[in-house]
Amino acid sequence: MSEPAKVGRAPSLDDLAAMAEEAFARLPNGFRQMTGDVIFRVDDFPPDDVLDELGIEDPFGLTGLYHGVDLSRRSVFDPSPQPSMIFLYRRPILDEWAERGEVTLEELVAHVLVHEIGHHFGLSDDDIDAIEAAAG
């Protein structure tokens, strides 16, 4: 597990990237293998053009994003797609973590990561919410 952030210092981009790597490593092997060659990236905020495209006015309103052709829509007849990417947005994640208070930052990073991997698999937000509710 990564070293906790020092008092008075917000976790850096590298700190969140390390948390995401650790969360991914803790997932079941089969799940990780099915995820394939997804690139993970941590940025402070989503770019303005992404927020505009999604109709999100508040940059704190998006903690993560899957970008790519999900596995359910890929075909061997299609040209090779650009690599799939999962973005985690540090500042919105930290803001949500501070507001919620009942989860650790590591748990929240893992939650956002798994949620975006769900989109890579072709699941909708409702599908993901139902799976999380069933898992308790």
C-alpha positions as CSV (number, residue, x, y, z in Angstrom):
1,M,0.0,0.0,0.0
2,S,1.2,3.5,-0.7
3,E,2.5,5.7,2.0
4,P,-0.3,8.0,3.3
5,A,-0.1,11.6,2.4
6,K,1.7,13.8,4.9
7,V,-0.4,16.0,7.1
8,G,-1.1,19.3,5.4
9,R,-0.4,18.0,1.9
10,A,-3.1,16.8,-0.5
11,P,-2.3,13.5,-2.3
12,S,-0.6,14.2,-5.6
13,L,-1.3,12.9,-9.0
14,D,1.3,10.3,-8.4
15,D,-0.2,9.3,-5.1
16,L,-3.6,8.7,-6.7
17,A,-2.0,6.8,-9.6
18,A,-0.3,4.5,-7.1
19,M,-3.6,4.0,-5.3
20,A,-5.3,3.1,-8.6
21,E,-2.5,0.7,-9.5
22,E,-2.8,-1.0,-6.1
23,A,-6.6,-1.2,-6.5
24,F,-6.3,-2.7,-9.9
25,A,-3.7,-5.2,-8.6
26,R,-6.2,-6.3,-5.9
27,L,-8.9,-7.1,-8.4
28,P,-9.4,-10.8,-9.3
29,N,-6.9,-12.0,-11.9
30,G,-9.7,-13.0,-14.4
31,F,-11.2,-9.5,-14.1
32,R,-7.8,-7.9,-14.7
33,Q,-7.1,-10.1,-17.7
34,M,-10.5,-9.3,-19.2
35,T,-9.7,-5.6,-18.8
36,G,-6.9,-6.0,-21.3
37,D,-4.7,-3.2,-22.4
38,V,-6.5,-0.2,-20.9
39,I,-4.3,2.8,-20.2
40,F,-5.0,4.5,-16.8
41,R,-4.3,8.2,-16.3
42,V,-4.8,10.6,-13.4
43,D,-5.3,14.3,-14.1
44,D,-6.4,17.1,-11.8
45,F,-9.6,17.9,-13.8
46,P,-11.3,16.8,-17.0
47,P,-10.6,19.1,-19.9
48,D,-13.2,21.8,-20.7
49,D,-14.1,20.1,-24.1
50,V,-14.9,16.9,-22.3
51,L,-17.1,18.7,-19.8
52,D,-18.8,20.5,-22.6
53,E,-19.4,17.3,-24.6
54,L,-20.9,15.6,-21.5
55,G,-23.0,18.7,-20.6
56,I,-21.3,19.0,-17.2
57,E,-20.8,22.6,-16.0
58,D,-19.0,21.9,-12.7
59,P,-15.5,20.4,-13.2
60,F,-15.9,18.8,-9.7
61,G,-18.9,16.9,-11.1
62,L,-16.8,14.2,-12.9
63,T,-14.5,11.9,-10.9
64,G,-13.6,9.5,-13.7
65,L,-14.2,8.8,-17.4
66,Y,-13.8,5.8,-19.8
67,H,-12.7,6.8,-23.3
68,G,-12.7,4.2,-26.0
69,V,-14.8,1.6,-27.8
70,D,-16.2,-0.6,-25.1
71,L,-15.8,-4.4,-25.5
72,S,-19.5,-5.0,-26.3
73,R,-19.2,-2.8,-29.4
74,R,-15.9,-4.0,-30.8
75,S,-15.8,-6.2,-33.9
76,V,-13.0,-8.1,-35.6
77,F,-14.1,-6.3,-38.8
78,D,-13.5,-2.8,-37.4
79,P,-10.2,-1.2,-37.7
80,S,-8.1,-1.4,-34.6
81,P,-9.5,1.2,-32.2
82,Q,-7.4,3.8,-30.3
83,P,-6.2,2.4,-27.0
84,S,-8.9,2.5,-24.4
85,M,-8.2,4.9,-21.5
86,I,-9.6,5.4,-18.0
87,F,-9.1,8.8,-16.6
88,L,-9.3,9.5,-12.9
89,Y,-9.7,13.1,-11.9
90,R,-7.8,14.0,-8.7
91,R,-9.5,17.2,-7.5
92,P,-13.1,15.9,-7.9
93,I,-12.1,12.7,-6.2
94,L,-10.6,14.5,-3.3
95,D,-13.6,16.8,-3.1
96,E,-16.0,13.8,-3.0
97,W,-13.8,12.1,-0.4
98,A,-13.9,15.1,1.8
99,E,-17.6,15.5,1.5
100,R,-18.4,11.8,2.1
101,G,-16.1,11.2,5.0
102,E,-17.2,7.6,5.6
103,V,-14.8,6.0,3.0
104,T,-11.1,6.0,2.7
105,L,-9.4,7.7,-0.2
106,E,-8.1,4.3,-1.4
107,E,-11.7,2.9,-1.3
108,L,-13.0,5.8,-3.3
109,V,-10.2,5.6,-5.9
110,A,-10.9,1.8,-6.2
111,H,-14.7,2.5,-6.6
112,V,-14.1,5.1,-9.4
113,L,-11.6,2.8,-11.1
114,V,-13.9,-0.2,-11.1
115,H,-16.9,2.0,-12.2
116,E,-14.9,3.1,-15.3
117,I,-13.7,-0.5,-16.0
118,G,-17.4,-1.4,-16.0
119,H,-17.9,1.1,-18.8
120,H,-15.0,-0.5,-20.7
121,F,-17.0,-3.8,-20.4
122,G,-20.0,-2.0,-21.9
123,L,-22.0,-1.6,-18.7
124,S,-24.2,1.4,-18.2
125,D,-24.3,3.5,-15.0
126,D,-27.5,1.7,-14.1
127,D,-25.9,-1.7,-14.7
128,I,-23.0,-0.8,-12.5
129,D,-25.2,0.7,-9.7
130,A,-27.2,-2.6,-9.7
131,I,-24.1,-4.7,-9.4
132,E,-22.8,-2.6,-6.6
133,A,-26.1,-2.7,-4.8
134,A,-26.3,-6.5,-5.1
135,A,-22.7,-6.8,-3.8
136,G,-23.8,-4.9,-0.7
